[in-house]
Amino acid sequence: MQVSKSNKLANVCYDIRGPVLRHAKRLEEEGHRILKLNIGNPAPFGFEAPEEILQDVILNLSTAQGYSDSRGLFSARKAVMHYTQTKNIPNVGIDDIYLGNGVSELIVMAMQGLLNNGDEVLIPAPDYPLWTASVSLSGGKPVHYLCDEQSDWYPDIEDIRSKITSNTKALVIINPNNPTGAVYPREVLEQLAQVARENNLILFADEIYDKILYDGVEHESVAAVAPDLLCLTFNGLSKSYRVAGFRSGWMIISGPKQHAKSYLEGLEILASMRLCANVPAQHAIQTALGGYQSINDLILPGGRLLEQRDTAWELLNEIPGVSCTKPKGALYLFPRLDPKVYPIHNDEKMVLDLLLQEKILIVQGTAFNWPWPDHFRIVSLPRKDDLEMAIGRIANFLKSYKQ
């Protein structure tokens, strides 16, 4: 008997670890060295976690053998609660915070708890594809609103308004944005909040990169800008504290909750079903949020992340027919290929051809639900000399590439 995957997976994809990566693994097995610019995983590029975080997790292992509360350890949630206060998010109590096995688990949980078949969720294009996949897996319909490359990749408010229907339940905001690196100023957040306010939408705010900011840019939480709206804010330790493998994230529920009692009960049920998040990793949260913020050493002048962002941005813009908006945050660049110079019809094929020829692994723009095959994403995590080599190979590839 043929065993098939569930129909629920029909519209679910995650091409950051998709078919092209399988080709990359095959090439590695054949002895080739592949430079992987496809995933924001700090550890392989020499970014190590702060020592005090590792020590606290080790010291608490003996008390981390049993389950915790389904929402998470009190001490860790208390630290997150204090962090919400520094972000000016009002009226968040201990029980408004859920810890999860990374933000990814919590996003899936939030979608499963909310959506009925056919419910629509507004998601940016380009997006972090887990959002689109989670909506689809939960029976919902992802509806993508455009972000405007000519306006620093800010959301197109009128495009959002045009896509709202009676089935629209929520608006997703990814800020700082993956893959574009955009950081939204307060006036943009106020416009987004007003759209949600007028249409009774829940706000979902993905803020995992809120500490990775460049050029003096400051981050504001939409939950602080719009305290009158029900908002679920997602954050965690993976990027800013370089412990992606710990899978330690949190979800904060803010705003008026009285009218959302049923939904919140659903979240509690789902949290209980998975028993709890990984307990040893929860012990990293209090130390991380309360300790020395070493991420600042990486993003300020002289820091690796800032230098690498600058190097990648400059080199990409030097390639004929390639343009790239300067990222203000996060760990990625999302350059554009001028269709007149590079008439590419299938960007996944382009990415595979680049891998086979130059042994560089990037991700095609359509993997982030961008509607046209004219962009790609690279991470800015490799050291400067590796970025120079990689982007040089991309330039060499594009020089003669045809489809």
C-alpha positions in Angstrom: 0.0 0.0 0.0 1.3 3.4 -0.9 1.7 5.7 2.1 1.2 9.4 1.3 1.7 12.5 3.3 -1.2 14.3 4.8 -3.3 16.6 2.6 -2.7 19.2 5.3 0.9 19.5 3.9 -0.3 20.3 0.4 0.6 24.0 0.6 3.3 23.7 3.2 6.9 24.3 2.2 10.1 25.4 3.9 12.7 25.9 1.1 15.4 27.3 3.4 15.9 23.6 4.1 14.3 22.3 0.9 15.3 20.4 -2.3 18.4 22.5 -3.0 19.9 21.6 0.4 19.6 18.0 -0.4 21.8 18.5 -3.4 24.2 20.4 -1.2 24.4 17.4 1.2 25.1 15.1 -1.7 27.9 17.3 -2.9 29.4 17.3 0.6 29.2 13.6 0.7 31.2 13.6 -2.5 33.9 15.7 -0.8 33.0 19.2 -1.9 33.2 22.1 0.5 29.9 24.0 0.4 29.6 27.5 1.9 26.1 27.7 3.3 24.6 31.1 3.1 21.1 29.7 3.4 20.3 29.7 7.1 20.8 32.1 10.0 22.7 29.7 12.3 25.4 31.7 14.1 27.4 28.8 15.6 29.0 27.4 12.4 30.4 30.9 11.7 32.3 31.3 15.0 29.6 33.1 17.0 29.7 31.6 20.4 27.2 31.9 23.2 28.1 34.0 26.2 29.9 31.9 28.7 27.7 32.8 31.6 24.6 31.4 29.8 26.3 28.1 29.3 27.5 28.0 32.9 24.0 28.7 34.3 22.5 26.0 32.1 25.1 23.5 33.3 24.7 24.5 37.0 21.0 24.0 36.8 21.0 20.6 35.0 20.4 18.7 38.2 17.2 20.6 38.9 16.0 20.4 35.3 15.2 16.7 35.1 11.4 17.0 35.5 8.7 18.8 33.7 8.2 22.5 34.4 4.9 24.3 34.4 3.3 24.1 30.9 3.9 27.8 30.4 7.5 27.6 31.6 9.7 28.2 34.6 8.6 31.1 36.8 12.1 32.6 37.0 12.4 32.6 33.2 8.9 34.1 32.6 9.6 36.7 35.3 12.7 37.7 33.3 10.7 38.0 30.1 8.1 40.0 32.0 10.8 42.5 33.1 12.0 42.6 29.5 8.5 43.6 28.3 8.6 46.5 30.7 11.8 47.8 29.1 10.0 47.5 25.7 7.1 49.6 27.1 4.6 46.8 26.6 2.0 47.4 29.4 0.0 45.0 31.6 1.8 41.8 30.9 1.7 39.3 33.8 3.5 36.1 34.4 0.6 34.0 33.0 0.6 36.0 29.8 4.0 34.5 28.9 4.6 31.1 27.3 8.0 29.6 26.8 8.5 27.3 23.8 11.0 25.1 22.0 12.0 28.1 19.9 9.7 30.7 18.5 8.8 28.2 15.7 6.9 26.0 18.1 5.0 28.9 19.5 4.0 30.3 16.1 2.6 26.9 15.1 0.7 26.8 18.5 -0.7 30.3 18.0 -2.0 29.4 14.6 -3.5 26.1 15.6 -5.2 27.7 18.5 -6.8 30.4 16.4 -7.7 29.3 12.9 -10.6 27.4 11.5 -10.6 26.1 7.9 -10.7 29.1 5.5 -9.7 31.7 8.0 -7.2 34.2 6.5 -4.0 35.7 7.9 -2.2 38.6 6.4 1.5 37.8 6.1 4.2 40.0 4.5 5.8 39.2 1.2 8.6 38.5 1.5 8.1 36.6 4.7 9.8 34.1 7.0 8.2 31.1 5.4 7.3 29.3 8.7 4.5 31.8 9.1 2.9 30.9 5.8 3.5 27.2 6.4 1.9 27.4 9.9 -1.2 29.1 8.7 -1.6 26.5 5.9 -1.0 23.6 8.3 -3.6 24.9 10.7 -6.3 25.0 7.9 -6.0 28.7 7.3 -5.3 30.7 4.2 -2.2 32.8 4.0 -2.7 36.1 2.2 0.5 37.9 1.3 0.7 41.7 1.4 3.6 43.4 -0.4 6.5 45.2 1.2 7.9 48.0 -1.0 11.5 47.7 -1.9 11.6 51.3 -3.0 10.5 52.4 0.5 13.1 50.5 2.5 10.9 47.4 2.3 8.2 48.9 4.5 4.7 47.3 4.2 2.4 48.7 1.6 -0.5 49.8 3.7 -3.0 50.2 0.8 -2.1 46.7 -0.4 -2.9 45.4 3.1 -6.3 47.2 3.1 -7.2 45.8 -0.3 -6.7 42.2 0.8 -8.8 42.3 4.0 -12.0 40.2 3.8 -14.7 39.0 6.2 -12.5 35.9 6.8 -9.4 37.9 7.8 -8.5 37.1 11.4 -4.9 38.5 12.0 -2.0 40.6 10.7 1.5 39.3 11.0 4.4 41.8 11.4 8.0 40.7 11.1 10.1 43.4 12.5 13.1 43.5 12.1 12.3 41.7 8.9 13.7 38.4 7.7 14.6 38.3 4.8 14.9 42.1 4.0 16.5 43.4 7.2 14.0 46.3 7.3 13.2 47.8 10.7 9.9 49.6 10.9 9.7 53.2 12.4 7.0 54.1 14.8 4.8 55.8 12.1 4.7 52.5 10.0 3.8 50.5 13.1 1.0 53.0 13.9 -0.4 52.6 10.4 -0.3 48.8 10.7 -2.0 49.1 14.1 -4.7 51.3 12.7 -5.5 48.8 10.0 -5.8 46.1 12.7 -7.9 48.4 14.8 -10.4 49.2 12.0 -10.8 45.6 11.1 -10.7 43.8 14.5 -7.5 41.9 13.7 -5.2 40.2 16.1 -1.6 41.3 15.7 1.2 38.7 15.6 4.6 40.4 16.0 7.8 38.4 15.2 10.6 40.3 16.9 13.3 37.7 17.2 16.0 40.1 15.8 15.0 43.1 18.0 18.6 43.4 19.4 20.4 43.0 16.0 20.2 46.6 14.8 22.7 48.8 12.8 23.5 52.4 12.2 21.9 53.7 15.4 18.4 52.4 14.5 16.1 51.7 17.4 13.4 49.0 17.6 9.9 49.6 18.9 7.4 46.8 19.7 4.0 47.2 18.0 2.5 45.9 21.2 3.8 49.1 22.9 2.6 51.3 20.0 -0.9 49.8 20.2 -1.6 48.7 23.8 -5.4 48.7 23.0 -5.0 45.7 20.6 -4.7 42.0 21.3 -1.1 41.3 20.3 1.1 38.2 20.5 4.8 39.0 20.4 7.4 36.4 19.7 11.0 36.5 20.7 13.8 34.2 21.9 17.5 33.6 22.5 18.5 31.9 19.2 20.0 34.9 17.4 20.9 37.7 19.8 22.5 35.2 22.3 23.8 32.8 19.7 22.1 29.7 21.2 20.0 28.6 18.2 20.4 24.9 19.2 18.9 25.5 22.6 15.5 26.2 21.0 14.5 28.7 23.7 11.8 31.2 22.8 8.8 33.0 24.3 5.4 34.3 23.4 3.9 37.4 25.1 0.2 38.1 25.1 -0.7 41.8 25.6 -3.6 44.1 25.2 -7.3 43.5 26.0 -7.8 39.8 26.8 -11.4 39.7 28.0 -12.9 39.2 24.5 -10.2 36.5 23.7 -10.9 34.1 26.6 -11.7 31.2 24.4 -8.6 31.7 22.3 -6.4 32.0 25.4 -7.9 28.8 26.8 -7.0 27.1 23.5 -3.4 28.2 23.8 -3.3 26.8 27.4 -4.6 23.5 26.1 -2.0 23.3 23.4 0.8 24.3 25.8 -0.3 21.5 28.2 -0.4 19.0 25.4 3.3 19.4 24.7 3.8 19.2 28.5 6.5 22.0 28.6 9.4 23.5 26.7 12.9 22.1 27.1 13.7 22.8 30.8 17.5 23.1 30.7 17.2 25.7 28.0 14.7 27.7 30.0 17.5 28.3 32.6 19.3 30.3 30.0 16.6 33.0 29.7 17.0 34.8 33.0 20.8 35.0 32.7 20.6 36.1 29.1 18.1 38.9 29.6 19.6 40.1 32.8 23.3 39.8 31.9 25.8 41.7 29.8 24.4 42.3 26.4 27.3 41.1 24.3 25.3 41.4 21.1 26.2 45.1 21.2 29.9 44.3 20.7 28.9 42.7 17.4 26.6 45.4 15.9 28.4 48.6 16.9 31.4 50.1 14.9 34.2 47.5 15.0 31.8 44.6 15.5 31.8 41.6 13.2 28.1 41.7 12.3 28.2 45.3 11.3 31.4 44.9 9.3 30.0 41.8 7.5 26.7 43.5 6.8 28.6 46.5 5.2 30.9 44.2 3.2 28.1 42.1 1.8 26.0 45.1 0.9 28.8 46.9 -0.8 29.9 43.9 -2.8 26.4 42.9 -3.9 25.7 46.4 -5.2 29.0 46.3 -7.2 27.7 43.4 -9.3 26.2 44.7 -12.6 22.4 44.3 -12.6 22.2 43.6 -8.8 20.9 46.1 -6.3 20.4 45.6 -2.6 18.6 47.8 0.0 20.8 48.3 3.0 19.5 46.2 5.9 18.9 48.1 9.2 18.7 44.9 11.2 18.8 41.1 11.3 21.4 38.8 9.6 20.3 38.8 5.9 20.4 40.6 2.6 17.7 40.3 0.0 19.3 41.6 -3.3 17.4 42.1 -6.5 18.4 40.8 -9.9 17.4 43.3 -12.7 15.1 41.2 -15.0 16.4 43.1 -18.0 20.0 42.0 -17.2 19.0 38.5 -15.8 15.8 37.2 -17.4 15.4 34.4 -14.8 12.1 32.5 -15.0 12.9 29.8 -12.3 14.9 31.2 -9.3 15.1 27.7 -7.6 16.8 26.4 -10.7 19.2 29.5 -10.6 20.1 28.7 -7.0 20.7 25.0 -7.8 22.9 26.0 -10.8 24.9 28.3 -8.6 25.4 25.5 -6.1 26.6 23.1 -8.7 28.9 25.5 -10.4 30.3 27.6 -7.5 29.5 25.4 -4.4 27.6 28.3 -2.8 24.3 27.7 -1.1 21.8 30.6 -1.1 17.9 30.7 -1.0 15.7 31.8 -3.9 13.4 34.8 -3.3 10.2 32.9 -4.0 11.0 30.6 -1.0 10.0 33.7 1.1 6.7 34.0 -0.8 8.0 36.8 -2.9 5.9 36.6 -6.1 8.6 37.2 -8.7 11.8 35.2 -9.4 14.1 38.2 -9.2 15.5 38.1 -5.6 17.6 35.8 -3.5 18.7 35.8 0.2 22.1 35.4 1.7 23.1 35.5 5.4 25.7 37.9 6.5 27.2 35.6 9.2 30.4 34.4 7.4 33.6 36.3 8.1 34.6 39.1 5.8 37.0 37.1 3.7 34.5 34.3 3.2 31.8 36.8 2.2 34.2 38.4 -0.3 34.9 35.0 -1.8 31.3 33.9 -1.9 29.9 37.1 -3.4 32.8 37.0 -5.9 31.7 33.6 -7.0 28.1 34.8 -7.3 29.3 37.6 -9.5 31.3 35.2 -11.6 28.3 32.9 -11.9 25.9 35.7 -12.9 28.3 37.0 -15.6 27.5 34.3 -18.0 24.3 32.8 -16.5 21.3 32.3 -18.8 18.0 30.5 -18.5 
